[in-house]
Structure formats: structure tokens, C-alpha cells
Amino acid sequence: MEKILVTGCAGFIGYHLAARLADEGRHVTGIDNLNPYYDVELKKARLAELGKKRDFSFYKIDLGDRAALTELFEKNRFDVVVNMAAQAGVRYSLENPHAYVDANLAGFVNLLECCRHYGVSHLVFASSSSVYGANTKMPFSVHDNVDHPVSLYAASKKANELMAHTYSHLYGLCSTGLRFFTVYGPWGRPDMALFLFTRAILNNESIKVFNHGKMKRDFTYIDDIIEGVVRVMAKKPEPDPAWTGDNPDPGTSYAPYKIYNIGNNRPEQLMHFIGVLEEVLGREAKKEFFDLQPGDVPATCADIDDLYNAVGFKPVTPIETGIRRFVDWYRQYYGA
């Protein structure tokens, strides 16, 4: 696991992963298309930090550019590929569905083809807790059926899981999908709740609280996410001898394919989350309450037994610690 490709390295999770791997002495290649879905300057600032790392190389490549991607794989023999590149955002998928088709479907096929033809030993790819969609049985388990997505974003992530499984079946490509649960922390995404709330409160603006505050989320701190990813990278999936087509287990396979949840396993009420942020900022938020947004789900909670049994890790960071670290970063970065 010496030569690693991290796609989406200018994004929130991709940046943190590339930094961690580079600090461990891996040779890390990062690609990103720097799309303007959110502040490109923030992405460039992340890249500037990565540029200080030894043995980190960056290429501006879009996964949709098949020729450029193929050339990259021809010139490099990657041991492991970690796909963090995607068009993110549940609500934006209602506004611009074609962006999700181009990046999350067509782009992912291009990546699978390169992994297949250029000897990649392990593909690790980001899925999402959004795939659980209309499921209400808690906690969400990778062994549950997830055939009822409620947003195109979620459907595209479920499609990634199906596509990766196909390549594991047809070509023996070892593939591991990771369903992330509401990731937050320093260098986070400006379209996520913590970032939006912090900016609004500091600017004395109101925050939008959906589902009238009756939301529960399995908020997961970025360092816990990265620890889980790094451990999974080193554990190639093996065929499950107990798998049977008579009672197919969605979380495993007869092929070298596996799905894991990475979540805090401690869902928090949204109003408590806001309360912790208010305490850290020393200010009370002006709140506007709204109905549940189309594509959103009222609650998430991760069953992480499979992750713990496989790699001996489960997230540990409480929101009180994680929110304070984010606010410290935010104040430093924006001079707020």
C-alpha cells in the first residue's frame, strides 16, 4: 500500500485522507476537478496545505475525462485507489440532477475501468448513509435492504455500490464501499449544517432549522472517518463463504466485495447539536423553523459492528469536542 490514488483530494474528506497518508510516508497522488459547487478558494487552500507534504502529487483531472484518467493510470501503477470524488449534496440533486449522472455514474465507470485494466489491488470508495433512504429500522445495518432511496444523490451512491460489485464479480476487483454518516470537522464543506450555522451565528443572521428541529443525525468527526478509511484500505475484502443466493446478504458477497458503515453510533438531536455550537460560540442562534426538506430523512444511526469486527475501530469523538475543534479552525481560517 505504498502508491495510492485519492480522487477528490481537494474535497473535505479527500483532503484529510491524502494528508494523513502523506504524513505516514505513502506516495500519494491526488486528483480533483475543482468544480464550483462550493467555494473553490477553500479547495485551493486545502491543496496548498497538501502541497507542503512530501511525496504528494496533484493533477487537475475530472473523472469524466476518460482519456486523462487513463493516461494517469498508464503512467502510475497504483496499489490502492480511494474514490472520494463525487457530486455531493442531497438538496442540490433536486436542482441539478445531471451533475450527479456525470460525476457519480459516468465518472465512476471510468474509474472502475482503469482499476480493472491497470492492476489495482483494492478499490475503496465513498458511499453514503443516504442510501438507507426510506428505511426506518434503527440502527441502519449494511445487512439491510436499501432499495428505496429518497434523492437522486442517494440513488447514485447506491448505484456505485452495485457497479463496484459487478466489477468484483466479473474481474475479481477487490472493492470496499464506505457509507459515511454526516461528517463534520475542520476544513469542512460550506454547504453542511455546522458550517452554515457557524457562519450565520457569527454574522448575526438566522439559521434554518428543518423538520422543526426534530432531526437526529449520527454526526461523525472527520478524524474518526479517516481512521476508519485507513484501516479498511489495509484490509482487502474476501469472498464470504456463507453467502447464498437463496438469502442474499446485501453487505457481503461471494465476490471480493464488502460494505461498511462509518458513523458515530450515537445519534444526536439537532437542537442539542445547535445548543453545543451556541455554547462554543458564546452566542444564541436566531432560529427559523421549516418543514422537512424533500430528499432529507428525519433520522440516521449507524450499526458499526461489522467495521469494529473487521478492523477493531469505532468512532469515539463526542460532538462537544468535534464542534469546538471546527469552530477553532473556522475562526483561524476566516479571522472570525
Secondary structure, 3 states (H helix, E strand, C coil): CCEEEEECCCCHHHHHHHHHHHHCCCEEEEEECCCCCCCHHHHHHHHHHHCCCCCEEEEECCCCCHHHHHHHHHHCCCCEEEECCCCCCCCHHHHCHHHHHHHHHHHHHHHHHHHHHCCCCEEEEEEEHHHHCCCCCCCECCCCCCCCCCCHHHHHHHHHHHHHHHHHHHHCCCEEEEEECCEECCCCCCCCHHHHHHHHHHCCCEEEEHHHHCCEECCEEHHHHHHHHHHHHCCCCCCCCCCCCCCCCCCCCCCCEEEEEECCCCCEEHHHHHHHHHHHHCCCCEEEECCCCCCCCCECCECCHHHHHHHCCCCCCCHHHHHHHHHHHHHHHHCC
